[in-house]
Amino acid sequence: MIKNILIEAAKQLHGYTDTPRLDAELLMMHYLRFNRTDLIVNNSVSLSDTERRQYFELVKRRLDGEPIAYITGVKEFWGHQFKVNKEVLIPRPETELIIEKALSLIEKLPQPLRILDLGTGSGAIIVSLVDELKKRKLEFEAFAVDVSEKALSIARENAKCIGVEADITFLLGSWFSPLAVNQQFSLILSNPPYIAEGDKRVSKETFFEPRSALYAGDDGLSDIKQLIAELPRFLLKPGFFICETGYDQRELLSDLLTHSLKDQHCLEFEFYNDYASLMRGFQISSL
């Protein structure tokens, strides 16, 4: 029966994941194309030997460290189901803070808003934000940039599924490179790579994700340095740049931002924390 198989799978996963029972259930729902209610209602249904074997093949992938999102092909973010695969970083719950920060700042900006998402990946940030702006009936133009054509394809697909594909212009290139020199934006967002090469604290799951979306030089700041250096040309006044970074990079970032912006008298920066009061990112303001 399904309930007994879930018990067995959870036992196998114990010690390999912090949520063995949940992982077992998510894999079962994915395999059987069930939702949560289906799983509860049918927990006494028996599976064939073939179905059982195929299910435990999924469990084996999880035991090998593969993230649930890559096995199931989807990850929830901001209330939506986003398609993901190994071409894109898996959206993290903490990245929803970028959406929250953006929504808290838009009232300070004139319409139509001009929004840019750099390194869009799955499109989770820009798609979620655009969907919110449409619900609020705000005027905007939105652009999403990624260096990976395969990532942009996934972002477009997610935008289409959520009904905002026609509202976003997708551009192929590295950071600001595909933009015209006279293009400027009132809101620039990014979740760039910020892990230092050789950092041993990363989880096994990150080994399955694209390295280019995770690692950024010896100090983890090589991409952020590039973004900050080019930012003054592309940020409107008033405008905001919101960037996620590592929780333990406040001192490095403070030195970097102070030095980089010292001649940009119109730009100011501040850090923001997550719900555990850990530093999660920073914003640069041009007001």
Secondary structure as GFF3:
##gff-version 3
##sequence-region A 1 287
A	DSSP	alpha_helix	2	13	.	.	.	ID=ss1
A	DSSP	alpha_helix	20	32	.	.	.	ID=ss2
A	DSSP	alpha_helix	36	41	.	.	.	ID=ss3
A	DSSP	alpha_helix	49	63	.	.	.	ID=ss4
A	DSSP	alpha_helix	68	72	.	.	.	ID=ss5
A	DSSP	beta_strand	74	77	.	.	.	ID=ss6
A	DSSP	beta_strand	80	83	.	.	.	ID=ss7
A	DSSP	three_ten_helix	93	95	.	.	.	ID=ss8
A	DSSP	alpha_helix	96	105	.	.	.	ID=ss9
A	DSSP	three_ten_helix	106	108	.	.	.	ID=ss10
A	DSSP	beta_strand	113	118	.	.	.	ID=ss11
A	DSSP	alpha_helix	124	135	.	.	.	ID=ss12
A	DSSP	beta_strand	140	146	.	.	.	ID=ss13
A	DSSP	alpha_helix	149	162	.	.	.	ID=ss14
A	DSSP	three_ten_helix	165	167	.	.	.	ID=ss15
A	DSSP	beta_strand	168	172	.	.	.	ID=ss16
A	DSSP	beta_strand	185	190	.	.	.	ID=ss17
A	DSSP	three_ten_helix	204	208	.	.	.	ID=ss18
A	DSSP	three_ten_helix	211	213	.	.	.	ID=ss19
A	DSSP	alpha_helix	222	234	.	.	.	ID=ss20
A	DSSP	beta_strand	235	244	.	.	.	ID=ss21
A	DSSP	alpha_helix	250	260	.	.	.	ID=ss22
A	DSSP	beta_strand	267	273	.	.	.	ID=ss23
A	DSSP	beta_strand	279	286	.	.	.	ID=ss24
###
